[in-house]
Structures are given as C-alpha cells and as structure tokens.
Amino acid sequence: MLVLGRKKGESIVINDEIELKIISVEGDTVKIGVEAPKNIAIHRKEIYEAIQSENKLAAMQEFSLDDLKAFQKRTSS
C-alpha cells in the first residue's frame, strides 16, 4: 500500500485519468473529491462490498424457464 500525505486542495492522480482531491479536513473526517471518466464506477467500500455480495447471491439462484418467462411478461408490460 502506498501511503501519501496531502493537504487541503492537493490532489493525487492515478493512471492519467483519475484525480483524488482533498476537499476538506475536519477532525477525523476527510472529504475527498473524485474526478474520473464516466465508464469507471466509483463506490464507497461498504457499498461496493454489498454489491459484490448481492451479485454472488444472485449468481447462485436457480431459475426455471417458466420463472424467466413470467419475469419477462412482468417487465415488458
């Protein structure tokens, strides 16, 4: 892990396309701005982990062809 010190208003650039900018520091809280291309998903870690967990659960579900047909009818209306 690379550890860098930054002050308010300073930035870190990753791979020429992602910029992390320190917006403010208040006590134990640091506000960070992220500029990145729209095709790059950006999530807080706890949200990212929840998405991954839900994706794993969904991948383990078993569906019959009848279930998929019923779903298609519900969503195409």
Residue frames relative to the residue before (quaternion, step in Angstrom):
aa qw qx qy qz dx dy dz
M 1.0000 0.0000 0.0000 0.0000 0.00 0.00 0.00
L 0.3040 -0.7253 0.5936 0.1707 3.52 -0.97 0.93
V 0.1059 -0.7872 0.6062 0.0403 3.59 -0.81 0.98
L 0.0207 -0.8060 0.5903 -0.0396 3.56 -0.72 1.14
G 0.3145 -0.7110 0.5911 0.2148 3.55 -1.13 0.64
R 0.0084 0.7864 -0.6165 0.0382 3.57 -0.93 0.92
K 0.2962 -0.7326 0.5853 0.1817 3.56 -1.17 0.60
K 0.7083 -0.4276 0.3336 0.4519 3.57 -1.29 0.26
G 0.7968 0.2700 -0.2330 0.4878 3.56 -0.91 1.01
E 0.6218 0.5301 -0.3508 0.4575 3.60 1.22 -0.28
S 0.2542 -0.7885 0.5507 0.1014 3.56 -1.21 0.57
I 0.2187 -0.6915 0.6641 0.1816 3.47 -1.48 0.14
V 0.1717 -0.7829 0.5911 0.0906 3.60 -0.90 0.90
I 0.1374 -0.7869 0.6004 0.0377 3.55 -0.92 1.01
N 0.8734 -0.0568 0.0163 0.4834 3.54 -0.85 1.07
D 0.6310 -0.6000 0.3102 0.3816 3.60 1.00 0.84
E 0.7730 0.3615 -0.2033 0.4801 3.63 1.16 0.01
I 0.7202 0.3474 -0.2420 0.5497 3.61 1.22 -0.15
E 0.0612 -0.7954 0.6028 0.0112 3.56 -0.81 1.03
L 0.1420 -0.7540 0.6382 0.0626 3.54 -0.91 1.02
K 0.0449 -0.8191 0.5716 -0.0191 3.57 -0.58 1.15
I 0.3844 -0.6969 0.5557 0.2403 3.56 -0.95 0.91
I 0.2365 -0.7992 0.5439 0.0977 3.57 -0.54 1.23
S 0.7799 -0.1819 0.1365 0.5832 3.57 0.91 -0.91
V 0.1840 -0.7328 0.6426 0.1275 3.51 -1.35 0.41
E 0.0747 0.7905 -0.5980 0.1093 3.56 -0.61 1.21
G 0.8113 -0.1056 0.0363 0.5738 3.59 -0.23 1.23
D 0.8059 -0.2187 0.1968 0.5139 3.56 -0.76 -1.10
T 0.6337 0.5426 -0.3204 0.4487 3.60 1.28 0.01
V 0.1003 -0.7625 0.6380 0.0371 3.53 -0.96 0.98
K 0.2048 -0.7581 0.6061 0.1264 3.60 -0.82 0.97
I 0.1041 -0.8064 0.5822 -0.0075 3.52 -0.78 1.16
G 0.2311 -0.7416 0.6135 0.1422 3.56 -0.98 0.88
V 0.1488 -0.7873 0.5947 0.0658 3.57 -1.02 0.83
E 0.0535 -0.7610 0.6461 0.0217 3.56 -0.86 1.02
A 0.1867 0.7690 -0.5837 0.1820 3.55 -0.69 1.14
P 0.6316 -0.5131 0.3993 0.4225 3.58 -1.21 0.36
K 0.6113 -0.5984 0.3837 0.3478 3.58 -1.12 0.69
N 0.6453 0.5334 -0.3353 0.4321 3.61 1.12 -0.47
I 0.6208 0.5029 -0.3466 0.4915 3.61 1.27 0.02
A 0.3162 -0.7537 0.5491 0.1747 3.56 -0.65 1.14
I 0.0813 -0.7821 0.6174 0.0205 3.56 -0.98 0.91
H 0.0795 0.7956 -0.5915 0.1043 3.57 -0.70 1.13
R 0.5136 -0.5444 0.5367 0.3897 3.54 -1.27 0.37
K 0.6304 -0.5861 0.3443 0.3749 3.58 -1.03 0.75
E 0.6653 0.5063 -0.3282 0.4397 3.62 0.89 -0.81
I 0.6293 0.5057 -0.3285 0.4902 3.60 1.13 -0.62
Y 0.6281 0.5375 -0.3250 0.4593 3.58 0.98 -0.86
E 0.6756 0.4908 -0.2947 0.4645 3.59 0.90 -0.91
A 0.6315 0.5201 -0.3317 0.4697 3.62 1.05 -0.73
I 0.6345 0.5198 -0.3252 0.4706 3.59 1.00 -0.81
Q 0.6567 0.5100 -0.3089 0.4617 3.59 0.91 -0.92
S 0.6508 0.5196 -0.3118 0.4575 3.58 0.96 -0.86
E 0.6642 0.4956 -0.2963 0.4748 3.58 0.93 -0.90
N 0.6355 0.5264 -0.3297 0.4586 3.58 1.01 -0.78
K 0.6484 0.5090 -0.3196 0.4673 3.59 0.98 -0.80
L 0.6455 0.5107 -0.3183 0.4703 3.59 0.98 -0.83
A 0.6627 0.5070 -0.3054 0.4587 3.58 0.93 -0.89
A 0.6531 0.5232 -0.3152 0.4476 3.58 1.01 -0.77
M 0.6788 0.4892 -0.2865 0.4667 3.59 1.15 -0.54
Q 0.5219 0.6447 -0.4129 0.3763 3.60 1.25 -0.26
E 0.2397 -0.7475 0.6003 0.1531 3.53 -1.12 0.70
F 0.0632 -0.7940 0.6046 0.0008 3.55 -0.89 0.98
S 0.3590 -0.7005 0.5689 0.2382 3.53 -1.11 0.69
L 0.6604 -0.4833 0.3843 0.4274 3.55 -1.26 0.21
D 0.6229 0.5366 -0.3361 0.4596 3.61 1.05 -0.71
D 0.6185 0.5354 -0.3407 0.4634 3.60 1.03 -0.76
L 0.6791 0.4915 -0.2889 0.4623 3.58 0.90 -0.92
K 0.6348 0.5177 -0.3292 0.4698 3.59 1.02 -0.75
A 0.6482 0.5079 -0.3131 0.4731 3.59 0.96 -0.84
F 0.6384 0.5191 -0.3198 0.4698 3.58 0.99 -0.81
Q 0.6463 0.5234 -0.3154 0.4570 3.57 0.93 -0.88
K 0.6509 0.5089 -0.3225 0.4620 3.62 0.95 -0.82
R 0.6634 0.5117 -0.3045 0.4532 3.60 0.97 -0.86
T 0.7474 0.4236 -0.2291 0.4576 3.59 0.91 -0.86
S 0.6743 0.4912 -0.3134 0.4537 3.61 1.11 -0.39
S 0.5533 0.6177 -0.3979 0.3925 3.62 1.21 -0.07
